[in-house]
Amino acid sequence: MFDYSIIGGGIVGLSVAYALQQKQPEARIQIIEKESEVACHQTGNNSGVIHSGIYYKPGSFKARFAKAGSESMRKFCLEHDLAIDICGKVIVATEEKELEHLHALYQRGLDNGLHVQLLTKEELVDIEPHVNGIAGIRVPTAGIVNYKQVSETLATLFIRAGGTLTLAEEVRSIKEHHDQVIVQTDQKTYYTQYVINCAGLHSDRIANLAGYHLDMKIIPFRGEYYKLKPEKRYLVNHLIYPVPDPNFPFLGVHFTRMINGEVDAGPNAVLSFKREGYKKTDLNVKDLAETLGYRGFWKIASKYMQKGMEEMRRSYSKKLFVASLQKLIPAVKEDDLIPASSGVRAQGLTVNGELVDDFHIVTGKRSLHVCNAPSPAATAALEIGKEVSKRMERLAQVKVL
């Protein structure tokens, strides 16, 4: 019998385990992961950015947890001798029409308690000489790390503290009873006091298995990247982002320095035909049928039809992809880019066609379900872990009463 069974061995699930062990060192904790190692999906296929929280609504979980998480992630990496670089970010306005949104973003950064700096064209060019910009924002607390390495360290600490890491088992059934939860995988049956769902791309399905039918569904969006050839990496000093289009819910293509010295360019945002579909050719009939059969998908598709088509065209045209990048750095040419690996974002979508804008945690009878944790979840993971640990304490107290 376990005290807690955590479903999902990505950075969020591992951070929840870490927080629980910090607060309850005697607790019997299990992580169940369907892959043969941790951090195989969103965690292991992202840009490695430590986000500042500048984009998010003041007071939201994303804003608060990203700000606190950037600091707790930095401290964790330093404590465990993990490579980290707080290189900073610049957000660049390339046209006059973007200045209003740039200044609104600057104000949001101030509202979120961030140290941000408005840059004139001259100040921007001084720190990013190859950028085509008329103004910008510098966010010094943004950085880069390898979240796969962070996750592997969390897994090592978890096991060392007595935790049970169950790999290569997929959860098939969850039955909540008044005194325990029975979790059936494709191999074994486990008995536990509480279940914590951190299943990322499958979090809605795990919630459904436990009997909780949400007013949202996970829709997978693939982000495709290129890499700058080594001889062109000098073009990028910081993380370089555009001013987000207020009429589109994604950030747009940008340049990301990686902790291994590489520079990624991207991503676009296209519908994935498989929840774990990292290639254009990946297709899962069940996953696609769920998406296409969901009323909320067609509502958002009609709302962003033009933008969505632009993203699709860019997915199949390197020339168009490069043209988007050249708005930020005109010196980038097609020959400067080589294909890089893609990632898939687990984005919650309501039946009304609205993207779930914040982290979304659902409380059950003997379970908690982290049902919407896309970017900046990796940055915020340690803070999400603390929040889930607090909620589990409250849930346990209710059960005792």
C-alpha positions as CSV (number, residue, x, y, z in Angstrom):
1,M,0.0,0.0,0.0
2,F,1.3,3.4,-1.0
3,D,0.4,6.8,0.5
4,Y,0.6,8.5,-2.9
5,S,0.7,7.1,-6.4
6,I,1.7,9.8,-9.0
7,I,0.9,9.0,-12.6
8,G,3.4,10.6,-15.0
9,G,7.2,10.7,-14.8
10,G,7.7,14.1,-16.4
11,I,9.1,17.1,-14.6
12,V,5.8,18.0,-13.0
13,G,5.2,14.5,-11.6
14,L,8.8,14.3,-10.3
15,S,8.5,17.7,-8.7
16,V,5.3,16.7,-7.0
17,A,7.1,13.6,-5.6
18,Y,10.1,15.8,-4.5
19,A,7.8,18.3,-2.7
20,L,5.9,15.5,-0.9
21,Q,9.1,13.9,0.2
22,Q,10.3,17.2,1.6
23,K,7.1,17.7,3.6
24,Q,6.4,14.0,4.4
25,P,9.7,12.1,4.5
26,E,8.1,8.9,5.8
27,A,5.4,8.8,3.1
28,R,5.4,5.8,0.8
29,I,5.3,7.4,-2.7
30,Q,5.2,5.8,-6.1
31,I,5.6,7.3,-9.6
32,I,4.0,5.3,-12.4
33,E,5.4,6.1,-15.9
34,K,4.4,4.3,-19.1
35,E,7.7,4.9,-20.8
36,S,11.0,3.1,-19.9
37,E,12.6,6.3,-18.6
38,V,11.5,9.6,-17.2
39,A,10.9,12.9,-19.1
40,C,10.2,11.3,-22.5
41,H,7.5,13.7,-23.8
42,Q,6.9,17.4,-23.0
43,T,9.7,17.6,-20.6
44,G,12.3,16.0,-22.8
45,N,11.2,17.8,-26.0
46,N,11.1,21.4,-25.1
47,S,13.4,24.4,-25.6
48,G,14.8,24.4,-22.1
49,V,13.9,28.0,-21.5
50,I,13.5,29.2,-17.9
51,H,10.6,31.6,-18.3
52,S,10.3,34.8,-16.3
53,G,6.4,35.1,-16.3
54,I,6.2,38.3,-18.3
55,Y,3.4,37.0,-20.6
56,Y,0.9,35.8,-18.1
57,K,-2.1,37.4,-16.4
58,P,-1.1,39.1,-13.1
59,G,-2.2,36.9,-10.2
60,S,-2.5,33.7,-12.3
61,F,-0.8,30.5,-11.4
62,K,1.3,30.8,-14.5
63,A,2.5,34.3,-13.5
64,R,3.2,33.5,-9.9
65,F,4.7,30.1,-10.4
66,A,6.9,31.1,-13.3
67,K,8.4,34.0,-11.3
68,A,8.9,31.9,-8.2
69,G,9.8,28.8,-10.3
70,S,12.6,30.6,-12.2
71,E,14.3,31.3,-8.9
72,S,13.7,27.8,-7.3
73,M,14.8,26.1,-10.5
74,R,18.0,28.2,-10.5
75,K,18.7,27.3,-6.9
76,F,18.0,23.6,-7.5
77,C,20.4,23.5,-10.5
78,L,23.2,25.3,-8.5
79,E,22.6,23.0,-5.5
80,H,22.9,19.9,-7.7
81,D,25.6,21.1,-10.1
82,L,23.4,21.2,-13.2
83,A,24.3,23.4,-16.1
84,I,22.3,26.6,-16.2
85,D,22.7,30.0,-17.9
86,I,20.6,33.0,-16.9
87,C,21.3,34.6,-20.2
88,G,18.2,36.9,-20.3
89,K,15.6,37.5,-23.0
90,V,14.8,40.4,-25.4
91,I,11.4,40.9,-26.8
92,V,11.6,42.8,-30.0
93,A,9.2,45.1,-31.8
94,T,10.0,45.2,-35.5
95,E,7.2,47.5,-36.6
96,E,5.5,50.7,-35.3
97,K,2.2,48.8,-34.9
98,E,3.8,46.5,-32.3
99,L,4.8,49.3,-30.0
100,E,1.5,49.5,-28.2
101,H,1.6,45.8,-27.4
102,L,5.3,46.0,-26.4
103,H,4.5,48.7,-23.9
104,A,1.5,46.7,-22.6
105,L,3.8,43.7,-22.2
106,Y,6.3,45.9,-20.3
107,Q,3.6,47.0,-17.9
108,R,2.5,43.4,-17.4
109,G,6.0,42.6,-16.5
110,L,6.0,45.3,-13.9
111,D,2.6,44.1,-12.6
112,N,4.1,40.6,-12.2
113,G,6.9,42.0,-10.1
114,L,9.6,41.5,-12.7
115,H,12.7,43.5,-13.2
116,V,12.2,44.5,-16.9
117,Q,13.8,47.2,-19.0
118,L,12.5,49.1,-22.0
119,L,15.1,49.3,-24.7
120,T,15.5,51.9,-27.4
121,K,16.6,50.9,-30.9
122,E,20.2,51.9,-30.0
123,E,20.2,50.0,-26.7
124,L,18.7,46.9,-28.4
125,V,21.3,46.9,-31.2
126,D,24.0,47.3,-28.6
127,I,23.2,44.0,-27.0
128,E,21.8,42.2,-30.1
129,P,23.6,43.8,-33.1
130,H,22.0,41.5,-35.7
131,V,18.4,42.1,-34.6
132,N,16.0,44.1,-36.7
133,G,14.1,46.1,-34.1
134,I,12.9,49.6,-33.3
135,A,12.4,48.9,-29.6
136,G,12.5,46.1,-27.1
137,I,12.2,44.8,-23.6
138,R,15.0,43.1,-21.8
139,V,14.1,40.4,-19.2
140,P,17.3,39.5,-17.4
141,T,15.8,36.7,-15.3
142,A,15.1,34.4,-18.3
143,G,17.5,31.6,-18.8
144,I,18.2,28.1,-20.2
145,V,18.7,24.7,-18.7
146,N,18.3,21.0,-19.7
147,Y,15.0,19.9,-18.2
148,K,15.7,16.2,-19.0
149,Q,18.8,16.4,-16.8
150,V,16.8,18.2,-14.1
151,S,14.2,15.4,-14.2
152,E,16.8,12.7,-14.0
153,T,18.3,14.4,-11.0
154,L,14.8,14.6,-9.4
155,A,14.3,10.8,-10.1
156,T,17.6,10.0,-8.5
157,L,16.8,12.0,-5.4
158,F,13.3,10.4,-5.3
159,I,14.7,6.9,-5.4
160,R,17.4,7.7,-2.9
161,A,14.8,9.0,-0.4
162,G,12.9,5.7,-0.6
163,G,10.5,6.4,-3.5
164,T,9.3,3.7,-5.9
165,L,9.7,4.5,-9.6
166,T,7.6,2.1,-11.7
167,L,8.6,2.3,-15.3
168,A,7.1,0.8,-18.5
169,E,3.6,0.4,-17.0
170,E,0.6,2.1,-18.4
171,V,-2.4,2.9,-16.2
172,R,-5.6,1.3,-17.4
173,S,-8.0,1.7,-14.5
174,I,-8.5,3.8,-11.4
175,K,-11.1,3.1,-8.8
176,E,-11.6,5.4,-5.9
177,H,-13.1,4.0,-2.7
178,H,-13.8,5.6,0.6
179,D,-10.6,4.3,2.2
180,Q,-8.2,3.7,-0.8
181,V,-7.6,3.9,-4.5
182,I,-7.0,0.9,-6.7
183,V,-4.8,1.6,-9.7
184,Q,-4.6,-1.1,-12.4
185,T,-1.8,-0.9,-15.0
186,D,-1.3,-3.2,-18.0
187,Q,0.9,-5.4,-15.7
188,K,-0.1,-5.0,-12.0
189,T,-2.6,-3.8,-9.5
190,Y,-1.6,-1.2,-6.9
191,Y,-3.3,0.0,-3.8
192,T,-2.8,3.6,-2.6
193,Q,-4.3,6.2,-0.3
194,Y,-4.2,9.0,-3.0
195,V,-3.6,9.4,-6.7
196,I,-2.0,12.4,-8.3
197,N,-2.5,12.8,-12.0
198,C,0.5,14.4,-13.7
199,A,0.1,12.7,-17.1
200,G,0.6,15.7,-19.3
201,L,-0.6,14.8,-22.8
202,H,-2.9,12.2,-21.3
203,S,-4.0,14.0,-18.2
204,D,-7.6,14.4,-19.3
205,R,-7.8,10.7,-20.1
206,I,-6.4,9.7,-16.7
207,A,-9.0,12.0,-15.0
208,N,-11.7,10.3,-17.0
209,L,-10.4,6.9,-15.9
210,A,-10.9,8.1,-12.3
211,G,-14.5,9.1,-13.1
212,Y,-14.0,12.8,-13.6
213,H,-15.3,14.1,-16.9
214,L,-13.8,17.5,-17.4
215,D,-15.2,20.5,-19.3
216,M,-11.9,20.5,-21.3
217,K,-9.9,18.2,-23.5
218,I,-6.2,18.1,-24.2
219,I,-5.4,19.1,-27.8
220,P,-1.9,18.4,-29.0
221,F,0.0,21.1,-30.9
222,R,3.3,20.3,-32.5
223,G,6.1,22.9,-32.4
224,E,8.6,22.4,-35.2
225,Y,12.2,23.8,-35.0
226,Y,15.3,24.4,-37.0
227,K,18.8,24.9,-35.7
228,L,21.3,27.5,-36.7
229,K,24.5,26.0,-38.1
230,P,27.4,26.3,-35.7
231,E,29.1,29.1,-37.7
232,K,25.9,31.2,-37.5
233,R,25.3,31.0,-33.7
234,Y,27.1,34.4,-33.3
235,L,23.9,36.0,-34.6
236,V,22.2,35.4,-31.2
237,N,23.4,36.6,-27.8
238,H,20.2,36.3,-25.7
239,L,16.8,34.6,-26.1
240,I,15.2,36.6,-28.9
241,Y,11.4,36.7,-29.1
242,P,8.9,38.8,-31.2
243,V,6.1,40.8,-29.7
244,P,3.3,38.2,-29.4
245,D,0.4,38.6,-31.8
246,P,-2.6,39.5,-29.6
247,N,-4.9,37.8,-32.1
248,F,-3.1,34.4,-31.8
249,P,-2.6,32.4,-28.6
250,F,1.0,31.3,-29.3
251,L,4.2,33.3,-29.0
252,G,5.5,33.1,-32.6
253,V,8.9,31.9,-33.9
254,H,11.9,33.0,-31.9
255,F,15.6,32.2,-31.3
256,T,16.6,30.1,-28.3
257,R,20.1,29.6,-27.1
258,M,20.4,26.0,-25.8
259,I,22.4,24.9,-22.8
260,N,24.6,22.8,-25.1
261,G,25.6,25.8,-27.2
262,E,23.2,25.2,-30.0
263,V,20.6,27.8,-31.1
264,D,17.1,26.7,-32.0
265,A,14.8,28.7,-34.3
266,G,11.1,28.2,-34.0
267,P,8.6,26.9,-33.2
268,N,5.5,27.2,-35.3
269,A,2.3,25.7,-33.9
270,V,0.4,23.1,-35.9
271,L,-2.2,20.5,-34.9
272,S,-0.6,17.2,-34.2
273,F,-2.5,14.1,-35.5
274,K,-1.2,12.1,-32.5
275,R,-0.8,13.1,-28.9
276,E,2.8,12.1,-29.0
277,G,3.3,13.0,-32.7
278,Y,6.7,14.5,-33.1
279,K,6.8,14.0,-36.8
280,K,4.6,15.3,-39.6
281,T,3.8,11.7,-40.6
282,D,2.8,10.6,-37.1
283,L,-0.9,9.6,-36.9
284,N,-3.0,8.0,-34.3
285,V,-6.6,7.4,-35.4
286,K,-8.0,7.5,-31.9
287,D,-6.2,10.7,-31.0
288,L,-7.2,12.5,-34.2
289,A,-10.8,11.3,-34.0
290,E,-11.1,12.6,-30.5
291,T,-9.8,16.0,-31.6
292,L,-12.0,16.2,-34.7
293,G,-15.0,15.0,-32.8
294,Y,-14.7,17.7,-30.2
295,R,-16.9,20.7,-30.6
296,G,-14.4,23.0,-29.0
297,F,-11.8,22.2,-31.6
298,W,-14.0,23.4,-34.5
299,K,-14.9,26.5,-32.6
300,I,-11.2,27.5,-32.1
301,A,-10.3,26.3,-35.6
302,S,-12.9,28.7,-37.1
303,K,-11.7,31.5,-34.9
304,Y,-8.0,31.1,-35.9
305,M,-8.5,29.7,-39.4
306,Q,-6.3,32.2,-41.2
307,K,-3.5,32.0,-38.7
308,G,-3.8,28.2,-38.5
309,M,-3.4,28.0,-42.3
310,E,-0.3,30.2,-42.2
311,E,1.2,27.9,-39.5
312,M,0.5,24.9,-41.7
313,R,2.0,26.5,-44.8
314,R,5.1,27.4,-42.8
315,S,5.3,23.8,-41.6
316,Y,5.8,22.6,-45.2
317,S,7.8,25.5,-46.5
318,K,11.3,26.3,-45.2
319,K,11.2,29.5,-47.2
320,L,8.2,30.8,-45.3
321,F,9.6,29.6,-42.0
322,V,12.9,31.5,-42.8
323,A,10.9,34.6,-43.8
324,S,9.3,34.7,-40.3
325,L,12.7,34.4,-38.7
326,Q,14.1,37.2,-40.9
327,K,11.7,39.6,-39.4
328,L,13.8,39.3,-36.2
329,I,17.3,38.7,-37.8
330,P,17.4,39.6,-41.5
331,A,20.9,37.9,-41.9
332,V,19.5,34.4,-41.4
333,K,19.3,32.5,-44.7
334,E,17.8,29.1,-45.7
335,D,21.2,27.5,-45.8
336,D,21.9,28.6,-42.3
337,L,19.3,26.3,-40.9
338,I,19.1,22.5,-40.3
339,P,16.1,20.6,-39.1
340,A,15.8,20.0,-35.3
341,S,13.5,17.9,-33.2
342,S,10.0,18.9,-32.5
343,G,7.9,19.1,-29.3
344,V,4.2,18.6,-28.6
345,R,2.3,21.0,-26.3
346,A,-0.6,19.5,-24.3
347,Q,-3.0,22.4,-24.5
348,G,-6.4,22.3,-22.6
349,L,-9.3,23.4,-24.7
350,T,-12.8,24.0,-23.4
351,V,-16.0,22.8,-25.2
352,N,-16.6,26.5,-26.0
353,G,-13.4,26.7,-28.0
354,E,-11.4,28.6,-25.4
355,L,-7.8,27.7,-24.6
356,V,-7.4,27.0,-20.9
357,D,-5.2,30.0,-20.1
358,D,-3.9,28.8,-16.7
359,F,-2.6,25.7,-14.9
360,H,-5.7,23.7,-14.0
361,I,-5.9,21.4,-11.0
362,V,-9.0,19.3,-10.3
363,T,-9.7,17.9,-6.8
364,G,-11.3,14.5,-6.6
365,K,-12.4,12.3,-3.6
366,R,-8.9,10.8,-3.2
367,S,-7.1,12.3,-6.1
368,L,-5.7,15.5,-7.6
369,H,-5.5,16.0,-11.4
370,V,-3.1,18.5,-13.0
371,C,-5.0,18.8,-16.2
372,N,-3.5,21.7,-18.0
373,A,0.2,22.3,-17.6
374,P,1.8,23.4,-20.8
375,S,4.6,26.0,-20.9
376,P,5.8,27.4,-18.5
377,A,5.1,24.2,-16.5
378,A,8.8,23.1,-16.7
379,T,9.9,26.4,-15.3
380,A,7.2,26.3,-12.7
381,A,7.5,22.6,-11.9
382,L,9.0,22.9,-8.4
383,E,6.3,25.5,-7.5
384,I,3.5,23.3,-8.9
385,G,4.9,20.5,-6.8
386,K,4.7,22.6,-3.7
387,E,1.1,23.6,-4.5
388,V,0.0,20.0,-5.1
389,S,1.6,19.0,-1.9
390,K,-0.4,21.7,0.0
391,R,-3.6,20.6,-1.6
392,M,-2.9,16.9,-0.8
393,E,-2.4,17.9,2.9
394,R,-5.8,19.7,2.8
395,L,-7.5,16.7,1.1
396,A,-6.0,14.3,3.6
397,Q,-7.3,16.5,6.5
398,V,-10.8,16.5,5.0
399,K,-10.7,12.6,4.8
400,V,-9.5,12.4,8.4
401,L,-12.4,14.6,9.6
